Amino acid sequence: MKRNSVSGRRKASGGLLAALFAIVCMVASVPATAESDVVQSCTDNFMSEALQAGIERNDNHEWVDLGLSVKWATCNVGASSPEKYGDYFAWGEITSKPAYNTNSKTDKKHLGDISGDPRYDAARANWGGKWRLPTKKEIDELHSMCTWTWTTRNGCKGCKITGPNGNSIFLPSAGFMSGRVALGTGVCGYYWCSTPYVDNTLKYAYEFNFNQKNYSAISRDRRPFGKSIRAVFDDSANSTVCKYVDLGLSVKWATCNVGASSPSDYGNYYTWGETTTKSKYTVGNCKTWNKHLGDIAGNRQYDVARANWGAPWRLPTKAEVQELIDNCTWTKTTLGGHNGYKVTSKINGNSIFLPAAGWRSGTSFNSKSETCTFWCSTPGEGGGPNAYYLYFDNLNHGVGRIERYYGLSIRPVSK
C-alpha cells in the first residue's frame, strides 16, 4: 500500500493533534493495493476458540505456532493479555517514555538489523531468552501466509491473524504515540520490525500496520514515533544466530563468537559478568569487581551468551573449558584472514575454529592475531576480582584466572 498518508503524518508531526488524527483516519480509508487485502469482520464468539489453540509458554510469556518460521507471542510487550495495548517504543529503544518527540536514541544512527540485540531490541531486552523483534522477512511471511480478519476481542478492536495451520493470534489496534498523545487507538495498529530502512538519512525503520478496511504488511516510518511491539520466539538453538558443533563432549560448542558473523570474525569483547560492550575497559567501570557471585552460567543478568543469544546458549564453565583442552587437538592455522586455532575432537574428529582475538584493556587492543582468550562462567574463589578464562598462544595454554575488568571473547555452549 502506498503510504502518501503516512508521509502527510510525518509533515504534520509538529502541528495540531487534530490534524494528526485526521491523517490516521485517512489511513484507515485508503484503498487496498496489490500488497493489501480487504479485512473481513467477525465477533468474539467466532475467534475465541481458535485463539486458544496451539498456545505454549516460554520465559514466562506465551506464544502460538502459526505454522511459520517463528512462533508469535500472544501479547504485546508490556501487555498482560492479547487485547491490551501494552507499551509503546521508539524504534531501537528498549524502554517506554512519556513523550515521543524527535529525541530518538537511534535517529541518524547507522544500525543493521537489531533483532536479538538487547541494546536495541525491546523484546529481547524486556523478555529475554529467545524472544526478539520480528524481521522484515518474517513480517512478509505473516502477511503472505496468513488470513487477517478485523474483529473485536473483549471490547478491543483489532485483527485476528490465522496461520496456515489454523492457529491464531490477536493484534489490538493500539494506534501510535506522537509526543505525549496516543493517536488512532481502536482504528489502526502500528508495529515495529527489527529492520532499518536503508537510505542516506538514517531516520527510518520498517513497520507493519493494519486497519478496518485494509492493511499493509510493510511500510517505513520515522524512528521516534512510539509503536507497539509483538515479539517472536525462535526456539531453534542451532538457528541463524549461530550454529553449534558436536565435539563428542558434555556440551556442544558454538561455531562463532558472540558478536561475530562468521567463525573467523573476532566478535565483541566483554568484561566478565557484563552483557554489553563498552569503549573502555577499566577497574572503575567493572560492574562485577569484587562482587561475590556464584557460577553465572545461564544467569541472564550476568551471562552474556544467554542475554544475547537466549536459551539454551550460555557461557562454558571452567570444567567444560578444561574438557575442551583435554579432549581436543589444537592446531595453529588461519581462517578468513585471521590467525587462530583449529580445535579438533579426539573423540569424533569434528572441529571448531577459535580466532586469536587477543583482549582489551582500557581503550587498547592487545595481542590480536597472537592469543586466544575466552571467558568461563566460573568466578575466582572467595568472591574477589578474578574469574577463570581460557588462554592459548604459541607458548602457553590452559585455564587460568584474570581480573574481571578485561575485555575478552565469548564462545557459547549449548546442551
N, C-alpha and C positions, 0 to 999 in steps of 0.2 A: 504494500500500500504506500503510495506517495505521501510524504509527511509535510505537505505545504503548511498544514495547520500547525504542526509542531514547530516549524520554522517561525510561524507567527507567534507561537507561545514564547519562544526564546526572545524575540524582539520586545515582547510586552512584559518580560520578567521584572523590569524595573518600574512598570506603570501601575495602573489601577488594578486591584484584585478583581473587580467586576469584569474587566476586560479579559483577565486571565481565565476566569471561569467560563466566560462566553466561548473562548477558544477551546477549552476542554469539551464543552458541549458540542462544538462544531466537529471535533474529532470523532465524537460518538455518532455523527451522522454522515461521515464521509463514505461514499460508495465503495464497495469491495472491488479489488483488482485481482490480477492473477495470483498474487500472494496472499489473498484474503478469502475467507469463506463466510457465508451467512451463518450466524449463530442462532440456533433454534432456542426455544424456551421450554421450560418444564417446571415441575414443582418439587418441593421437598420429598414427597412420597415417592416420586419417580426415581430419585437418585439415592435415597438413604441406604438402601440395601447394597447397591453397587459400591458405595464409598467405603463400606466396611470390609470388602473383600481384599485379600492379599496384604493386609497391614501387618508389619513386623516392627520391632523396636531395636535400636542400637544407640549406645551412648546417650540413653535417656530421651531419645526422640524417635518418633515413628516414621516409617517410610512405606511406600507402596510400590510393588513391582508392576509396572505398566507394560512389561514385555519389551522394554527399550534397553539401551546400552548401560544406563544407570538407573538407580532407584530414586524416586522423587519423594521428598518429605511431605507429610500430611498437613503441616502448618508452616506459616511464615516464621522467619526468625523474629523472636520477641513475642510470639503469639502462643496462647495456651490451648487453642482449638482451631480447627480448619477455617471457621468463618471469622475469626478475629483478625484484625488488620496487622497486628504486630508492630514492629519498629520500622522506621524509615532510615535509610542510609544514603549518604552521598557516595558516588562510585569510588571504590578504593579506600573507603574509611570503615572502621570496624566498630564504631560506637555511634549511637544516635545523638542528636543535639537539638537544642530548642529552635534554632534558626538555620535555614539552608539558603545562604546567600552566595556570593562569589568567592568565598574563602575556602574552597575545597582544597584539601591537602594534596590531591593528585592533579589539580588543574595545571596544565602546561608541563606535566612531568612525564618523561618518556618511560613507559612501562610496557612489558609484554603481557601476555595473558596472566591474570592474577589468581586463577583458580587454584586453591590449595595453599596459597601463600598467606600465613597467618598475619603478616604485616598489613595486608590489603584486603583479604577475603573475609568478609564479615561472618560468613557461615563457618569457616574453619576456626576463626578467632573466638567465636561465641559458643559453638557447639563442639569443636574439637574433633577427634577421631578421623573418620573418613568423610565427614561432611564438608562440602565446598560449594562455591557458586557454580552454576551450570555454564558451560562454554557456549559460544555461538553455534557450534556444530550440534550440541545437544539440544539447544532450543529449536534449531531447524528440524531435528528429529521429532521433537514433541509436536511441532506444528504439522509436519507431513504425515506422521504415523498415527495421530490421534484424532478423535472426534471432539469438537469443542461445542458445548451446549450452554447457553445462557440460562441461569436458574436462580432460585432463592434458597438459601440454607439457613435455618434458624433466624430468619428475618434479614439476612445479609445477602445482597445481590452479588453475583459473580459468575464464574464459568466452571462447569463440570467438564473435566478432561478425561476422556475414556480411551485407554490404550488398546492395542490390537488383541490383548488377551482378555479384555472385558473389565479389568480393574480400573478404578477411577480415583482422581483427586479433585479437590475443590480449591479454586483460587478466588479469594474475595476481591471485589473492585475497591481497592483501598485508595485509589487516586494517587496523588503525589504531593510532596511538600515543596513550596516555594516561599522563601522567607520563613515566617512563623505560621503560615496558614496551609491547611490541607485542602487541596482542590480536586474536584472530580470524584469524591467518595460516593460510592453507590452507582457511579456512571461508568468509570474506566478503571482498569488495572494496569499498573506500570511496574515492571520487574527488571532488575538489572541482570545482565550477563557478566561473565568474567572477562570478556574480550574487549580490549580497547579499539576504538575506531582510529585507523591509521591515516593521519593527514599532517600537514605542517603545523597546525595549531595546537595539537595535543590537548584539546579541550573536550573531546567527545568520547563516549563509550557506547557499546551496543546495549539495547534493552529489548524486551518483548512486551507487547501491550495488547489489550482487548477491550471491547465494549459491547453493548447490547446488539448492535446491528452488524458489526464486522470486527475483525481483528487482524493485526499484522504480527507475524512471528518475530520479525527483526526490524528495528529502525535504530537510528543513532540519536543521542541527546547529550546535553551538557552535563558534565560530571557533578556539578554542585547540587543538582536537584535531589531531593530526598525521595527514594523509591523503595519498594518492597523487595525482600529477598526470599526466594523459595529455594532452599538448598537441595542438592542432590547427594546421594550416598553411593560411593564407589566401593563395592565390597570385595574387590579383587586385590589381594596382596601383591600378586605378580602383575600389576597393572601398568599403564603407560607412565606412571610416575617413575618407576624403576622396576627392573626385574631382579630375580634372585637366581643364584646357582646353588644346587645341592652338592656340597663337597663331601657328603657322607658323614657329616659331623652332627652334633646335637642341635644346631641351628643352621638355617640357610642364610647365605651371605648375599647382600645386595651387589649388583654389578657396577654401581656408581656411587659417588659420594653425595651427601646432601648438598643441594645447590648446583650439582653438575648435570649437564645434558648428555654426557656420554661417559664410558668407563675411564677414558684418559683425561677428562677435564678435572681440574683441581676441585671445583666446587667452592663452597663457603668455608669460612673459619669461625669457630665458636669457642667462647670461654666455657669451661666446664660448668654444667648446670644452668646454662642460659640458652634460650631458644631463638634468639635473633642475632644477626651480625651487628658489628659496630665499626666505626672508623679508627678507634684507638683501643688498645688492649693493655690495661694497667691494673695494678692492685686497687687503686682508688675507685675504679668503676666496675670491679668484680662483685656481682651480687651474692655470690656464694662463698666469698672469702671468710674463712674461719667459721662458717656456718655448719652446725652439726647436722648432717644428713646421712641417712642410710643409702643403700644402693638405689640409684634413681632410674634404673631400667624400667620403662613403661609408665613412668610418672610424667604425665603431660606437662606439668608445671616446670619440670627441670630437664626432661629428656627431649632433646632437640629432634631426634628422629621421630618419636611419637607425635610431637607437637606439629611437625611439618608434613609428615607423610601419613600420619594416622596409624591406628592399629591394623595389623599386628607388628608393625615395624617398631624397633626400639634400639637403643644403644646396646652393644655387646658388653657382657660382664668381663671382669678380669679373667675368670676361669675359661670363658668362651674364647677370649683372645689367646690365652695360653694354649688351648686346644688347637687353634688355627696354626700357631707356631709349631707345635709338636707333631702335627699330623699332615703337614704340607711341606713341599719343597719350594724354596724362594729363589727365583732366578731373575737377576737384573736384566731389564730389557727396555725397549722403547715402544710406545703405542701412541699414535696420533701426534707425534712430535714431542711427547712428554716422556721423560725418564720415569722409571718406576720398577715394580716387581711383579712378575707373574707368579701367582701363588697357586700351586698345583697340588691337588689332594693325592696323598699316598694311598688312599682307600679306593677311590673310583676314577681317578685321572681327570676329573673336572677342574676348572681353574677360574680364577678371577684376576683382575689387574688392579694393583694399588699404585696410584700415581705418587711420585715424590713431591708433594706439595709444600714441604717444609712446615714452618709455623710462623705465627705473627706475635710480635711483642711491640708495644707502643703503636707506632704507625708503620713499622718496618715489616718487610717480608724476609724471612731467614731460611737459608739452605734449600731454596727452591731447586728442584731437579736433582737434589742430592739425598734428601732424607724423607722417609715416610713417618708421619706422626698422626696417631688417631686416638681420640679419647675412648676410654672404657666408661662404663656406668658406675664403677666401684670407687668410692671415696677413699682417701688415705685414712689410716687408723687414727682414732682419737678426735675426729671432727676438726682437724687442723686445716691449713690452707692448701693441702695437696690432694691430688686424685691420681688414679692409675691411667696409664696410656701405653699404647703400642708404639715402639720406635724401631726403625730398620734403616741401616745405611751400609756403606762398604765395610765398616769396621766393627759395628756392634748391632745387636738386635735383642729384643726381648720385651718384657713388660716391666715398666718402672713407674716411679712417682714423680710428679712435676707440679709446680704451683698452678693453681686453677685459673689464674688470670690469662694465661697464654691462649692464643687463638690456634686451635688445631682442627684437623679434618674430622669428619664423621662418616663412618661406613656402617650403616644399619644392618641388623639381622632380623630374621623372621622365623617363627616356629614352623 
